[in-house]
């Protein structure tokens, strides 16, 4: 009798937690639908806010802020192309027959909506840990397949659940900050030297925080119960599979496109170059190397030029909105850096720190700065110099401080409008459809990482 009572109390307690999470997610969903603008308008609004802050806080004139904005406007063109290519390459790779079969197999595992949401979250987290570009695209495609296969899945929720785990990339082997500071010749080497990834990505505290998130985030997402009626995947935004096998190729050009010879020659050239790059030149895994790998792996797995081009054309839809936003974020970065605003704001956090708490405040300030500078590499360029200077002055752990910036960047990306664009383009949803659910994961992940970073600062 006593055991029955205990089980009943546990059931009631669990029900209260689910109701609380659902109520919070419902509140933020309605708030987002009412007040969060389209991502492009959000970039414009942030531009105006940054300009006003530069005038009010830094004492710059409006003309100065406009000049800073214009001078920085084209500063991310190379980076923007790299980002578009990594998303395009990830999407094309994820559409390869071999990857499709793998995603189909995985999508057949869960039988309930909760299981589907938990699996979508875990898969996105694991793939993003390996490579954020592939994880972002493959995770969204798996979420779509799960929405098709599992009855009762709330489509916006499973897309949101998948995207929230994207932020786990910051812990992983494609995280730009720890890779950069481990690379000889990086721009802060004179100030901080080289920090091997054993002290950042593979540090026990980083791994511990990662495991906690991978275990708990799927549970948190699966506990959300959307308010209102069930929203399912519409047939018109399901994946369109191009039937390349049954088509008859009549002209010499069409037969050449359908032949595997040319794509395999190009693929062989790519493999030879990569072998030379990694083994002879001892090249590192920078973003260009990642793009090269994804592009040529996708070409090889698609088998023919025509199959590959069809996949590229399908993947490219919806990326125009993303491309046009990068210049505005570059302009924001230009205003923040040229006016000194970013140093002033981060300095507010640094001044209240101790050697033990500096990583914690670095994490908090990183999340704030990431609203304005959402580029991982650009973020470190902006925040890294004064955080390392403060860490050296205080005698704080340089590795912990560096990772705090990277993790703040990654966790805030859970609610960053710029990075959600590829998921929205592939899912056919709007940002208002999913952002309310993202807030739940952001709050939980922020709490977990805050405690972990704080412990890292004290334990070392």
C-alpha positions in Angstrom: 0.0 0.0 0.0 2.9 2.3 0.9 4.6 1.6 -2.4 1.4 2.3 -4.3 1.1 5.7 -2.6 4.7 6.5 -3.4 4.2 5.6 -7.1 1.1 7.8 -7.2 2.9 10.7 -5.6 5.8 10.3 -8.2 3.2 10.2 -11.0 1.5 13.4 -9.8 4.9 15.1 -9.4 5.9 14.1 -12.9 2.6 15.4 -14.2 3.2 18.7 -12.5 6.6 19.0 -14.2 5.1 18.3 -17.6 2.3 20.8 -17.0 4.8 23.5 -15.9 7.1 22.9 -19.0 4.1 22.9 -21.3 2.7 26.1 -19.7 6.1 27.8 -20.1 6.5 26.7 -23.7 2.9 27.7 -24.5 3.5 31.2 -23.0 6.7 31.7 -25.0 5.0 30.3 -28.2 2.3 32.9 -28.0 4.7 35.6 -27.1 6.9 34.7 -30.1 3.9 34.5 -32.5 2.8 38.0 -31.4 6.1 39.9 -31.2 9.0 38.1 -33.0 9.4 39.5 -36.5 10.7 37.6 -39.6 14.5 36.9 -39.3 15.3 39.6 -41.9 13.3 42.2 -40.1 14.9 41.1 -36.8 18.3 41.8 -38.4 17.2 45.2 -39.4 15.7 45.9 -35.9 19.0 44.8 -34.3 20.9 47.1 -36.6 18.8 50.1 -35.4 19.1 49.0 -31.7 22.9 48.7 -32.1 23.1 52.2 -33.6 21.1 53.7 -30.8 23.3 52.0 -28.2 26.5 53.3 -29.9 25.1 56.8 -29.7 23.8 56.6 -26.1 26.6 54.5 -24.5 29.7 55.3 -26.5 28.9 58.9 -27.3 29.3 58.4 -31.1 27.3 60.4 -33.5 24.5 58.8 -35.6 26.7 59.5 -38.7 29.6 57.7 -37.1 27.4 54.6 -36.4 26.1 54.6 -40.0 29.6 54.8 -41.3 30.7 51.9 -39.1 27.7 49.9 -40.3 28.4 50.6 -44.0 32.2 49.9 -43.6 31.4 46.5 -42.0 28.5 45.6 -44.3 30.5 43.5 -46.7 32.9 42.1 -44.1 31.4 38.7 -43.9 31.1 37.8 -47.6 33.7 35.1 -47.5 32.2 33.7 -44.3 28.7 34.0 -45.7 29.7 31.9 -48.7 31.4 29.4 -46.5 28.2 29.1 -44.4 26.0 28.7 -47.4 28.3 26.1 -48.8 28.5 24.1 -45.6 24.7 24.1 -45.4 24.3 23.3 -49.0 26.9 20.6 -48.8 25.3 19.1 -45.7 21.8 19.1 -47.3 23.1 17.6 -50.6 25.0 14.9 -48.6 21.9 14.2 -46.5 19.9 13.6 -49.7 22.3 10.9 -51.0 20.7 7.5 -51.3 22.9 5.9 -48.7 22.2 8.6 -46.2 18.5 8.6 -47.0 18.4 4.8 -46.3 20.2 5.4 -43.0 17.7 8.2 -42.0 14.8 6.0 -43.1 16.0 3.2 -40.8 16.5 5.5 -37.9 13.1 7.0 -38.4 11.5 3.5 -38.0 12.8 3.1 -34.5 10.4 5.2 -32.3 6.7 4.3 -32.1 5.4 7.1 -30.0 5.5 10.9 -30.4 7.6 11.3 -27.2 10.1 8.8 -28.5 10.2 10.5 -31.9 10.9 13.9 -30.3 13.6 12.5 -28.0 15.3 10.6 -30.9 15.2 13.7 -33.1 16.9 15.7 -30.3 19.6 13.1 -29.6 20.4 12.5 -33.2 20.8 16.2 -33.9 23.0 16.6 -30.8 25.3 13.7 -31.8 25.6 14.8 -35.4 26.2 18.4 -34.5 28.9 17.3 -32.1 30.7 15.7 -35.1 30.0 18.5 -37.6 27.5 21.3 -37.1 26.7 21.7 -40.8 25.8 18.1 -41.4 24.0 17.9 -38.0 21.8 20.9 -38.8 20.6 19.5 -42.1 20.5 15.8 -41.4 18.8 16.4 -38.1 16.0 18.5 -39.8 15.6 15.9 -42.5 15.3 13.1 -39.8 12.7 15.2 -37.9 10.6 15.5 -41.1 10.8 11.7 -41.7 9.8 11.1 -38.1 6.8 13.5 -38.5 5.8 11.5 -41.5 6.2 8.0 -39.9 5.0 8.5 -36.3 1.3 9.3 -35.8 0.5 12.1 -33.4 3.8 14.0 -33.7 3.3 17.8 -33.5 5.4 18.9 -36.5 6.6 22.3 -35.3 7.6 20.8 -31.9 9.7 18.0 -33.5 11.5 20.5 -35.8 12.1 22.8 -32.8 13.3 19.8 -30.7 15.8 18.8 -33.4 17.1 22.3 -33.8 17.6 22.9 -30.1 20.3 20.3 -30.0 22.2 22.1 -32.7 23.9 24.2 -30.0 25.8 21.1 -28.9 28.2 21.7 -31.7 30.0 24.1 -29.4 31.2 21.2 -27.3 32.4 19.2 -30.4 35.1 18.7 -32.9 33.8 21.4 -35.3 33.7 24.1 -32.6 35.6 27.1 -34.1 37.1 28.6 -31.0 38.9 25.6 -29.5 40.1 24.5 -33.0 41.4 28.0 -33.7 43.4 28.4 -30.4 44.9 25.0 -31.0 46.2 26.1 -34.5 49.6 27.5 -34.9 49.7 31.1 -36.0 46.2 32.0 -34.6 45.7 35.8 -34.1 46.0 35.5 -30.2 48.9 33.2 -30.1 51.3 35.9 -28.7 48.8 36.6 -25.9 47.8 33.1 -24.9 50.0 30.6 -26.8 48.5 27.4 -28.1 45.9 25.5 -26.1 45.5 21.8 -27.2 42.0 20.4 -27.6 42.7 18.0 -24.7 42.3 21.1 -22.5 39.1 22.3 -24.2 37.0 19.9 -26.3 38.2 16.8 -24.5 38.6 18.4 -21.0 36.7 16.2 -18.4 34.4 19.1 -17.5 33.4 19.8 -21.1 32.7 16.2 -21.6 30.6 16.0 -18.4 28.5 19.0 -19.4 28.0 17.5 -22.8 26.8 14.1 -21.5 24.4 15.8 -19.1 22.8 17.8 -22.0 22.7 14.7 -24.3 20.9 12.8 -21.6 18.5 15.5 -20.3 17.7 17.6 -23.4 15.7 14.8 -25.2 13.8 14.2 -22.0 12.9 17.9 -21.5 11.8 18.3 -25.2 9.7 15.1 -25.0 7.8 16.5 -21.9 6.5 19.5 -23.8 2.8 19.3 -24.7 1.8 21.8 -27.3 -1.3 23.9 -26.7 -4.0 24.0 -29.3 -4.7 21.5 -32.1 -2.2 19.0 -33.5 -0.2 20.4 -36.4 1.1 17.7 -38.8 3.5 17.7 -41.7 1.7 18.9 -44.9 2.2 16.8 -48.0 3.4 19.8 -50.0 6.4 20.2 -47.8 7.3 16.6 -47.5 10.6 15.6 -49.2 10.4 15.4 -53.0 12.4 12.4 -54.2 13.6 12.9 -57.8 13.3 9.8 -59.8 16.6 9.8 -61.8 16.6 6.1 -62.6 13.5 5.9 -64.8 14.3 8.9 -67.0 15.4 8.3 -70.6 18.5 10.3 -71.6 18.2 11.0 -75.3 21.0 13.5 -76.1 24.7 13.1 -75.8 24.7 15.9 -73.1 22.1 14.1 -71.1 23.9 10.8 -71.3 27.1 12.5 -70.2 25.3 13.9 -67.2 23.8 10.5 -66.4 27.2 8.8 -66.6 29.2 8.1 -63.4 32.5 8.6 -65.2 32.9 12.4 -64.9 31.7 12.7 -61.3 34.0 9.9 -60.2 37.0 11.6 -61.9 36.2 14.8 -60.0 35.7 12.7 -56.8 39.0 11.0 -57.3 40.7 14.4 -57.7 39.1 15.6 -54.5 40.3 12.4 -52.6 43.8 12.8 -53.9 43.9 16.5 -52.9 42.6 15.7 -49.4 45.2 13.0 -48.9 47.9 15.4 -49.9 46.4 18.2 -47.7 46.1 16.1 -44.5 49.1 13.8 -44.7 51.7 15.7 -46.7 50.9 19.2 -45.7 49.5 18.3 -42.2 46.6 20.6 -42.8 43.9 21.1 -40.2 40.1 20.8 -40.1 39.2 24.3 -40.9 35.9 25.3 -42.5 37.3 25.1 -46.0 38.5 21.6 -45.4 35.1 20.6 -44.0 33.3 22.1 -47.0 35.7 20.3 -49.4 35.0 17.0 -47.7 31.3 17.4 -47.7 31.1 18.6 -51.3 33.1 15.8 -52.8 31.7 13.1 -50.5 28.2 14.2 -51.7 29.3 14.1 -55.3 30.6 10.5 -54.9 27.6 9.3 -53.1 25.2 10.7 -55.6 27.0 8.9 -58.4 26.3 11.0 -61.4 26.4 14.7 -62.3 22.7 14.8 -62.9 21.8 13.3 -59.6 24.2 15.7 -57.8 22.8 18.8 -59.6 19.2 17.8 -58.9 20.1 17.5 -55.2 21.8 20.9 -55.3 18.9 22.6 -56.9 16.5 21.1 -54.4 18.7 22.1 -51.4 19.3 25.6 -52.6 15.6 26.6 -52.3 15.0 28.9 -49.4 18.7 29.9 -48.8 18.2 33.3 -50.4 16.7 34.7 -47.2 19.6 33.5 -45.3 22.2 34.9 -47.7 20.7 38.4 -47.6 20.9 38.6 -43.8 24.7 38.1 -43.5 25.6 41.6 -44.7 23.3 43.1 -42.0 24.9 41.0 -39.3 28.3 42.1 -40.7 27.2 45.7 -40.4 26.1 45.1 -36.8 29.5 43.6 -36.1 31.2 46.6 -37.6 29.2 49.0 -35.4 29.9 46.9 -32.3 33.6 46.7 -32.8 34.4 50.1 -34.3 32.4 52.0 -31.7 33.9 50.1 -28.8 30.5 49.1 -27.7 31.2 45.3 -27.4 34.3 46.0 -25.2 32.2 48.3 -23.0 29.4 45.8 -22.6 31.6 42.8 -21.9 33.7 45.0 -19.5 30.6 45.3 -17.3 30.7 41.6 -16.8 34.5 41.3 -16.4 34.7 43.9 -13.7 32.6 41.9 -11.3 34.6 38.7 -11.8 37.2 36.7 -9.9 39.6 34.2 -11.4 37.1 31.5 -10.5 34.0 33.2 -11.8 35.4 34.8 -14.9 34.5 31.7 -17.1 30.9 32.0 -15.8 30.6 35.7 -16.7 32.4 35.0 -20.0 29.6 32.5 -20.7 26.9 35.0 -19.8 28.4 37.9 -21.7 29.0 35.6 -24.7 25.3 34.8 -24.9 24.5 38.5 -24.9 27.1 39.3 -27.5 25.9 36.4 -29.7 22.6 38.2 -30.2 24.6 40.9 -32.1 27.5 38.8 -33.5 26.1 35.3 -34.2 29.2 34.1 -36.2 31.3 31.7 -34.2 34.6 32.8 -35.7 33.6 36.4 -35.7 32.4 36.1 -32.2 35.8 35.0 -30.9 37.5 37.8 -32.9 35.3 40.3 -31.0 35.2 38.8 -27.5 38.4 36.8 -27.4 41.0 39.6 -27.0 39.5 41.3 -23.9 38.5 38.0 -22.2 42.0 36.6 -22.6 43.5 39.9 -21.3 41.3 39.7 -18.3 42.1 36.1 -17.7 45.8 36.7 -17.8 45.5 39.7 -15.4 43.5 37.6 -13.0 45.3 34.4 -13.4 42.2 32.6 -14.6 42.2 29.3 -16.5 42.7 30.3 -20.2 41.1 27.1 -21.5 38.0 27.4 -19.3 37.6 31.1 -20.3 38.0 30.2 -24.0 35.4 27.4 -23.8 33.0 29.6 -21.9 32.9 32.0 -24.9 32.4 29.1 -27.3 29.6 27.5 -25.2 27.8 30.8 -24.7 27.9 31.2 -28.5 26.5 27.7 -29.0 23.7 27.8 -26.3 22.4 31.2 -27.4 22.3 29.8 -31.0 19.3 27.8 -29.8 17.2 31.0 -30.0 19.4 32.8 -32.6 17.2 33.7 -35.6 20.1 33.5 -38.1 21.1 29.9 -37.6 17.6 28.5 -37.5 17.1 29.6 -41.1 18.3 26.4 -42.8 15.9 24.3 -40.6 13.1 26.6 -41.5 13.9 26.4 -45.2 13.9 22.6 -45.1 10.9 22.3 -42.9 8.6 24.9 -44.6 7.9 26.5 -41.2 8.2 30.0 -40.0 10.2 31.2 -37.0 7.1 31.9 -35.0 6.1 28.2 -35.3 9.1 26.9 -33.3 10.8 29.6 -31.3 8.5 29.3 -28.3 9.6 25.6 -27.9 13.2 26.6 -28.4 13.1 28.8 -25.3 12.5 25.9 -23.0 15.6 24.1 -24.2 17.6 27.3 -24.1 16.6 27.9 -20.4 17.4 24.4 -19.4 20.7 24.2 -21.3 21.7 27.6 -20.0 21.2 26.4 -16.5 23.2 23.2 -17.0 26.1 24.9 -18.7 26.1 27.8 -16.3 26.6 25.4 -13.4 29.1 23.3 -15.3 31.2 26.4 -16.3 31.1 27.7 -12.8 32.4 24.4 -11.5 35.1 24.3 -14.2 36.3 27.8 -13.0 36.7 26.6 -9.4 38.0 23.0 -10.1 40.2 23.9 -13.0 
